[in-house]
Amino acid sequence: MKRLFAAIKIHPSQEFTRVLTQLTKELHHERIKWVEPKNIHLTLKFFGETDEKQIPAIRNALQAAVAGSPEFTMKINRTGIFGSRYDPRVVWFGIDPEPKMELLAANTIAELQHAGWEPDRQNFVPHLTIGRIKELRDKTLFQQIIEKYHEVKIQEETVKEIILYESILQREGPMYVKLAVFQLAV
């Protein structure tokens, strides 16, 4: 069994790193597990624990999905949270709506469904998880800091491929191993 997911790799720019570093400094008093910049990605599909015999079908579905999906530029802007204002769980960077990204997501869902994977219950909400909240000591201050970064411009990323990763959980954090790379149509 392998813990798998398909994603778009993000290559953090100086501005991305600056904003993330600033957020971690301003929220140092809170218990937040920040994502390592090298691990930042946009998840297209999380498979979880998967029998290795299923990997060829996943590869075929992802190859079919990218065949009808052109390259695009993703604009990373905004900071926000998932969960309620009173019980936030995740800190994220937002991604502006982009028709070509929506097409890629729809193609991925359709091809995987055709291969036997049911779509997730939730709609595709493009975002980059940057931190998982363990505990907040000062929710008001937390909200003020997040609000300060709400409309920040972070980076543009040219997307040319998606990657099938294996996630290996370790004490110091997850390690992502590339199993396959799928090039988008030019």
Backbone bond lengths (Angstrom), bond angles and torsions (degrees), N, CA, C in turn:
res aa  C-N    CA-C-N  psi(-1)  N-CA   C-N-CA  omega(-1)  CA-C   N-CA-C  phi
1 M - - - 1.457 - - 1.534 109.41 -
2 K 1.328 113.76 139.46 1.462 120.55 176.56 1.526 108.19 -128.75
3 R 1.329 115.64 141.90 1.460 121.68 176.87 1.526 106.82 -88.12
4 L 1.347 117.09 111.36 1.458 121.40 -169.93 1.519 113.42 -118.60
5 F 1.343 114.70 153.65 1.461 121.59 169.06 1.518 109.11 -155.01
6 A 1.333 115.60 153.92 1.463 122.33 175.33 1.518 107.50 -108.07
7 A 1.340 116.29 135.66 1.460 118.86 -172.99 1.514 112.59 -154.38
8 I 1.326 113.51 166.93 1.462 123.07 170.04 1.524 106.35 -102.40
9 K 1.310 117.12 121.28 1.466 122.53 178.85 1.523 109.34 -74.75
10 I 1.315 115.96 135.26 1.468 122.19 175.73 1.527 108.02 -103.33
11 H 1.326 115.47 136.05 1.462 121.72 177.84 1.526 106.68 -108.21
12 P 1.345 117.50 93.58 1.465 120.65 -172.45 1.528 113.31 -55.89
13 S 1.342 114.56 128.18 1.462 121.71 175.74 1.529 109.10 -80.52
14 Q 1.326 116.14 176.23 1.465 120.02 176.23 1.524 110.37 -61.04
15 E 1.337 117.16 -40.01 1.464 120.43 -179.39 1.529 110.74 -66.90
16 F 1.322 117.47 -41.43 1.463 122.49 177.12 1.532 108.81 -56.68
17 T 1.334 115.26 -51.63 1.465 120.95 -178.37 1.523 111.04 -62.97
18 R 1.345 117.19 -39.17 1.470 120.91 179.89 1.521 110.63 -63.44
19 V 1.337 117.37 -47.15 1.472 120.85 -178.61 1.528 109.76 -64.81
20 L 1.327 117.53 -44.57 1.462 120.58 -179.93 1.534 111.04 -62.46
21 T 1.327 116.63 -43.91 1.467 120.81 178.93 1.523 110.78 -62.82
22 Q 1.334 117.08 -42.30 1.460 121.49 179.36 1.538 110.47 -62.32
23 L 1.331 116.08 -44.04 1.472 119.99 178.21 1.525 111.33 -60.67
24 T 1.331 116.70 -45.93 1.466 119.20 -178.66 1.531 111.13 -63.58
25 K 1.335 117.06 -36.01 1.471 120.17 177.95 1.526 110.85 -67.41
26 E 1.340 115.92 -45.68 1.464 119.17 -177.16 1.530 112.53 -69.67
27 L 1.340 116.05 -23.85 1.465 120.27 -179.41 1.532 111.98 -109.10
28 H 1.340 116.22 23.68 1.469 120.43 -176.84 1.525 112.86 -60.75
29 H 1.319 117.06 -25.34 1.468 121.77 -177.57 1.533 112.35 -78.51
30 E 1.316 117.71 -8.74 1.465 121.89 -179.02 1.527 110.29 -100.55
31 R 1.332 115.74 155.37 1.468 120.27 177.50 1.532 108.20 -91.12
32 I 1.335 114.47 93.57 1.467 122.33 179.65 1.521 107.60 -128.11
33 K 1.327 115.60 130.12 1.474 121.34 175.74 1.522 106.44 -89.73
34 W 1.329 116.66 104.22 1.456 121.85 -177.47 1.521 110.09 -81.54
35 V 1.328 116.28 143.48 1.458 122.14 178.22 1.529 108.25 -80.10
36 E 1.322 115.45 134.50 1.470 120.15 176.56 1.534 108.40 -62.81
37 P 1.338 118.58 134.93 1.469 120.12 179.62 1.530 113.69 -52.06
38 K 1.326 117.73 -34.97 1.469 120.88 -179.94 1.533 111.93 -66.47
39 N 1.325 117.63 -18.13 1.468 121.52 -178.41 1.531 113.90 -101.83
40 I 1.322 117.56 4.04 1.469 120.57 -177.95 1.530 109.49 -69.03
41 H 1.337 115.14 130.97 1.463 121.01 -179.22 1.528 109.85 -156.83
42 L 1.313 115.11 162.33 1.466 122.57 173.10 1.528 106.55 -104.16
43 T 1.326 116.95 112.31 1.461 121.28 -178.92 1.525 110.30 -75.34
44 L 1.318 115.23 127.40 1.470 121.49 173.87 1.523 110.23 -94.25
45 K 1.338 116.60 -37.23 1.458 121.25 178.72 1.520 108.81 -157.34
46 F 1.341 115.95 127.56 1.454 121.46 173.52 1.521 106.98 -101.13
47 F 1.327 116.36 119.74 1.462 121.20 -179.09 1.521 112.19 -91.39
48 G 1.337 116.45 -28.01 1.458 119.69 -174.96 1.520 110.61 73.81
49 E 1.336 115.59 -157.24 1.462 120.96 -179.69 1.523 109.41 -64.34
50 T 1.324 116.10 119.39 1.459 122.32 -172.11 1.519 110.18 -130.22
51 D 1.321 116.06 133.65 1.460 121.70 175.31 1.530 108.42 -63.43
52 E 1.311 116.45 133.42 1.468 120.89 -178.03 1.521 112.47 -59.15
53 K 1.329 117.71 -24.59 1.467 121.30 178.47 1.527 111.50 -65.88
54 Q 1.334 117.20 -19.27 1.468 121.28 -179.30 1.528 113.04 -86.53
55 I 1.313 117.30 -12.21 1.467 120.89 -175.78 1.528 112.45 -59.93
56 P 1.325 121.00 -42.97 1.475 118.73 178.02 1.534 112.97 -58.38
57 A 1.318 118.09 -38.88 1.472 120.51 178.63 1.528 110.60 -66.98
58 I 1.322 117.39 -37.52 1.471 121.30 177.19 1.524 109.17 -64.96
59 R 1.327 116.30 -45.90 1.473 120.53 179.77 1.532 110.68 -59.10
60 N 1.334 116.66 -45.04 1.469 120.23 179.81 1.528 111.25 -62.24
61 A 1.324 116.87 -42.04 1.471 121.05 -179.71 1.526 110.89 -65.46
62 L 1.328 116.85 -42.66 1.468 119.85 179.70 1.528 111.08 -67.70
63 Q 1.331 116.90 -37.26 1.464 119.76 177.11 1.528 110.39 -62.98
64 A 1.317 117.18 -41.68 1.467 121.07 177.78 1.525 110.76 -65.79
65 A 1.330 117.66 -37.39 1.463 121.46 -179.11 1.525 111.73 -64.32
66 V 1.325 117.62 -42.77 1.471 119.60 -177.73 1.524 112.20 -75.96
67 A 1.334 117.55 -23.52 1.465 120.57 -178.72 1.524 112.03 -59.33
68 G 1.326 116.94 -32.37 1.463 120.77 179.39 1.514 113.63 -103.52
69 S 1.336 117.16 16.71 1.466 121.26 -176.35 1.522 110.56 -122.80
70 P 1.330 117.81 118.22 1.474 120.42 -179.70 1.538 112.49 -80.29
71 E 1.330 114.70 159.21 1.465 121.11 173.47 1.529 109.05 -57.40
72 F 1.332 116.52 155.64 1.464 120.69 179.02 1.522 109.94 -156.54
73 T 1.327 114.86 169.19 1.462 121.30 175.86 1.521 108.30 -109.91
74 M 1.305 114.53 129.37 1.456 122.30 -179.32 1.534 108.18 -103.21
75 K 1.329 115.94 130.33 1.465 120.95 178.87 1.525 108.86 -104.25
76 I 1.335 115.14 118.40 1.457 122.19 -179.08 1.524 107.71 -98.39
77 N 1.312 115.98 111.72 1.464 122.72 -177.04 1.529 108.18 -144.12
78 R 1.293 117.27 147.30 1.464 122.84 175.17 1.526 112.61 88.79
79 T 1.306 113.93 151.31 1.459 122.42 171.57 1.518 106.47 -128.01
80 G 1.312 116.63 140.83 1.459 120.49 179.89 1.509 111.46 -155.96
81 I 1.338 114.77 -172.16 1.459 120.97 -179.15 1.526 110.11 -133.57
82 F 1.319 116.00 153.26 1.462 122.82 166.63 1.522 106.35 -106.32
83 G 1.315 114.66 147.94 1.452 120.78 -172.57 1.522 106.55 101.31
84 S 1.287 117.09 176.03 1.467 119.77 -179.49 1.524 110.38 -81.25
85 R 1.322 115.71 167.66 1.469 120.10 175.00 1.523 110.58 -59.25
86 Y 1.332 116.28 -29.55 1.461 120.95 -176.34 1.520 113.08 -90.15
87 D 1.333 115.83 -18.42 1.459 120.17 179.16 1.529 110.18 -142.90
88 P 1.346 116.95 63.29 1.466 119.58 179.76 1.522 110.59 -69.23
89 R 1.335 116.73 143.85 1.468 121.53 -177.38 1.531 112.48 -115.08
90 V 1.342 117.09 -31.79 1.468 121.52 -173.00 1.523 109.55 -137.24
91 V 1.338 116.25 140.34 1.466 122.73 170.50 1.524 106.06 -104.43
92 W 1.345 116.48 133.40 1.459 120.22 -176.70 1.515 112.31 -136.79
93 F 1.343 114.22 159.41 1.457 122.53 166.29 1.524 105.79 -101.15
94 G 1.326 116.13 136.09 1.454 121.05 -178.01 1.512 112.83 -88.54
95 I 1.329 114.64 158.91 1.460 121.83 178.85 1.524 107.88 -123.30
96 D 1.339 115.76 128.30 1.462 120.44 -179.32 1.526 110.73 -63.40
97 P 1.337 117.38 147.76 1.463 120.05 176.06 1.533 110.40 -56.22
98 E 1.322 115.75 138.32 1.468 122.29 -179.03 1.524 107.32 -147.51
99 P 1.326 117.89 114.52 1.472 120.55 -176.58 1.531 114.36 -54.46
100 K 1.326 117.98 -37.94 1.471 119.75 -178.86 1.535 111.31 -69.48
101 M 1.334 116.61 -32.56 1.463 119.96 176.16 1.528 109.60 -69.96
102 E 1.332 116.57 -41.00 1.468 120.77 177.47 1.530 110.45 -61.97
103 L 1.342 116.53 -38.21 1.464 120.84 177.27 1.531 110.37 -63.83
104 L 1.322 117.06 -44.64 1.462 120.93 178.30 1.528 110.48 -60.15
105 A 1.326 116.95 -45.30 1.468 120.59 179.57 1.525 110.52 -62.10
106 A 1.336 116.79 -45.07 1.470 120.91 -179.71 1.527 110.85 -64.65
107 N 1.337 117.62 -42.22 1.466 121.08 177.89 1.532 110.99 -62.79
108 T 1.320 116.12 -41.24 1.469 120.97 179.70 1.528 110.34 -62.94
109 I 1.331 116.51 -48.15 1.468 120.82 179.11 1.523 110.58 -59.85
110 A 1.338 116.62 -46.11 1.469 121.15 -176.90 1.524 111.49 -64.80
111 E 1.322 117.27 -45.40 1.469 120.25 -177.83 1.526 111.25 -68.20
112 L 1.316 116.59 -38.12 1.469 119.27 178.34 1.532 110.72 -69.89
113 Q 1.323 116.36 -36.89 1.465 119.37 177.51 1.528 109.89 -64.54
114 H 1.321 116.20 -42.02 1.462 121.14 177.32 1.539 110.73 -59.84
115 A 1.346 116.28 -32.01 1.466 121.60 -179.95 1.535 112.63 -88.01
116 G 1.358 117.02 -0.17 1.459 119.17 174.00 1.519 116.88 111.27
117 W 1.336 118.71 2.46 1.468 120.57 177.84 1.521 109.03 -99.06
118 E 1.299 115.70 123.20 1.460 120.30 179.25 1.524 109.50 -71.14
119 P 1.353 116.16 146.12 1.471 118.95 176.46 1.537 110.29 -64.64
120 D 1.323 115.24 153.92 1.460 119.48 174.92 1.517 109.47 -63.87
121 R 1.306 116.15 154.73 1.472 120.21 -179.44 1.523 112.02 -67.19
122 Q 1.321 115.87 -28.76 1.458 119.62 -178.01 1.523 110.52 -93.27
123 N 1.329 115.42 152.79 1.460 120.80 174.72 1.524 109.61 -68.54
124 F 1.323 115.48 157.90 1.462 121.65 176.93 1.529 108.29 -69.86
125 V 1.318 116.79 116.05 1.465 123.06 177.92 1.526 106.64 -119.31
126 P 1.349 117.63 98.37 1.467 119.68 -175.92 1.528 112.16 -63.92
127 H 1.319 115.14 121.63 1.463 121.48 179.21 1.523 108.59 -160.41
128 L 1.310 115.55 162.71 1.458 122.12 175.07 1.518 107.66 -116.55
129 T 1.315 117.31 114.35 1.461 120.33 176.31 1.523 107.52 -69.34
130 I 1.338 115.98 123.85 1.465 119.32 178.68 1.525 111.82 -112.74
131 G 1.345 116.81 -16.51 1.458 119.49 178.58 1.515 112.00 -161.24
132 R 1.334 115.49 145.13 1.462 121.94 176.05 1.522 107.56 -111.95
133 I 1.317 115.69 122.79 1.459 121.64 -174.02 1.524 109.69 -80.93
134 K 1.318 115.99 123.35 1.466 122.12 177.45 1.528 110.43 -93.63
135 E 1.349 115.11 -43.17 1.465 120.01 -179.87 1.535 108.30 -163.19
136 L 1.337 115.80 140.09 1.463 120.83 175.26 1.524 109.13 -112.53
137 R 1.314 115.42 131.17 1.462 120.74 178.28 1.528 111.24 -90.97
138 D 1.348 115.65 -33.06 1.472 120.54 -177.92 1.530 107.87 -134.65
139 K 1.334 115.85 90.13 1.468 120.53 -175.91 1.521 112.31 -65.05
140 T 1.313 117.53 -34.39 1.465 120.83 179.94 1.524 110.25 -64.67
141 L 1.332 117.13 -48.27 1.465 121.12 178.79 1.534 109.89 -63.91
142 F 1.325 117.14 -40.78 1.466 121.35 177.44 1.529 109.61 -56.31
143 Q 1.333 117.26 -48.90 1.464 121.55 -178.86 1.526 111.17 -62.52
144 Q 1.321 117.43 -39.42 1.466 121.05 179.57 1.528 110.71 -63.95
145 I 1.322 116.87 -41.64 1.468 120.94 -179.44 1.531 110.00 -67.68
146 I 1.332 117.40 -45.09 1.473 120.40 178.99 1.530 109.70 -61.51
147 E 1.314 117.10 -42.89 1.478 121.68 -179.43 1.532 110.79 -60.74
148 K 1.317 117.07 -36.87 1.466 122.17 179.07 1.534 111.40 -60.27
149 Y 1.328 116.82 -30.67 1.460 121.99 -178.68 1.533 112.52 -102.14
150 H 1.315 116.87 7.53 1.465 120.59 -173.25 1.527 112.96 -57.57
151 E 1.313 118.95 -43.07 1.474 121.82 -174.94 1.525 113.38 -107.28
152 V 1.311 118.18 21.88 1.463 121.07 -176.68 1.531 110.90 -72.25
153 K 1.327 116.25 139.48 1.469 122.64 174.44 1.526 106.96 -87.33
154 I 1.334 116.23 129.10 1.461 118.94 -170.68 1.519 112.66 -112.54
155 Q 1.332 117.86 -54.93 1.461 119.11 -176.14 1.514 110.64 -173.57
156 E 1.331 115.08 159.05 1.465 122.33 168.05 1.522 106.90 -112.64
157 E 1.328 115.25 140.94 1.466 121.56 -178.87 1.521 108.29 -129.40
158 T 1.332 117.42 123.36 1.457 121.00 174.17 1.520 107.54 -81.20
159 V 1.335 115.54 124.09 1.464 120.83 -176.11 1.526 108.90 -103.64
160 K 1.333 115.06 118.87 1.462 121.51 -177.76 1.524 112.01 -119.90
161 E 1.341 117.11 -8.80 1.463 120.05 -175.40 1.515 111.31 -157.45
162 I 1.327 114.62 161.34 1.458 120.61 167.36 1.524 106.66 -121.44
163 I 1.324 115.30 158.48 1.460 120.60 -173.66 1.524 109.19 -129.26
164 L 1.328 115.61 137.82 1.454 121.70 169.48 1.520 106.34 -93.62
165 Y 1.331 115.82 118.82 1.459 122.38 -177.18 1.521 111.13 -111.08
166 E 1.328 114.30 150.66 1.454 120.89 162.63 1.522 105.96 -103.14
167 S 1.317 116.59 132.99 1.460 122.23 177.58 1.524 108.12 -103.42
168 I 1.322 115.92 118.18 1.461 121.61 178.73 1.527 106.60 -107.42
169 L 1.328 115.27 113.89 1.464 120.13 -177.59 1.519 109.93 -78.93
170 Q 1.337 114.74 130.43 1.458 121.95 179.62 1.525 108.30 -133.01
171 R 1.308 116.38 161.51 1.473 121.16 -179.12 1.530 111.43 -56.47
172 E 1.349 116.74 -40.66 1.473 120.19 -176.78 1.522 113.34 -83.64
173 G 1.313 117.24 -0.11 1.465 121.65 178.77 1.517 110.53 129.82
174 P 1.338 117.03 167.68 1.462 119.29 -176.92 1.529 112.27 -71.12
175 M 1.314 114.66 149.75 1.456 121.51 172.21 1.534 106.14 -115.52
176 Y 1.345 116.27 129.26 1.451 120.74 -178.61 1.520 109.67 -105.11
177 V 1.330 115.82 126.43 1.460 122.47 -179.85 1.525 108.21 -113.29
178 K 1.336 116.36 125.29 1.468 120.66 177.69 1.524 109.32 -70.93
179 L 1.339 116.34 124.85 1.454 120.55 175.45 1.525 111.01 -99.89
180 A 1.338 116.19 -31.63 1.464 120.38 -179.98 1.526 109.36 -161.82
181 V 1.337 115.97 149.15 1.460 122.67 178.28 1.524 107.30 -121.82
182 F 1.344 116.72 135.91 1.457 122.34 -177.58 1.521 108.94 -124.16
183 Q 1.333 116.16 117.26 1.469 121.84 -177.24 1.524 110.66 -79.39
184 L 1.342 115.82 134.51 1.463 120.57 174.38 1.526 109.66 -72.82
185 A 1.329 115.13 159.79 1.470 120.51 178.08 1.519 109.18 -66.00
186 V 1.310 117.20 145.62 1.469 121.42 179.80 1.522 109.48 -85.85
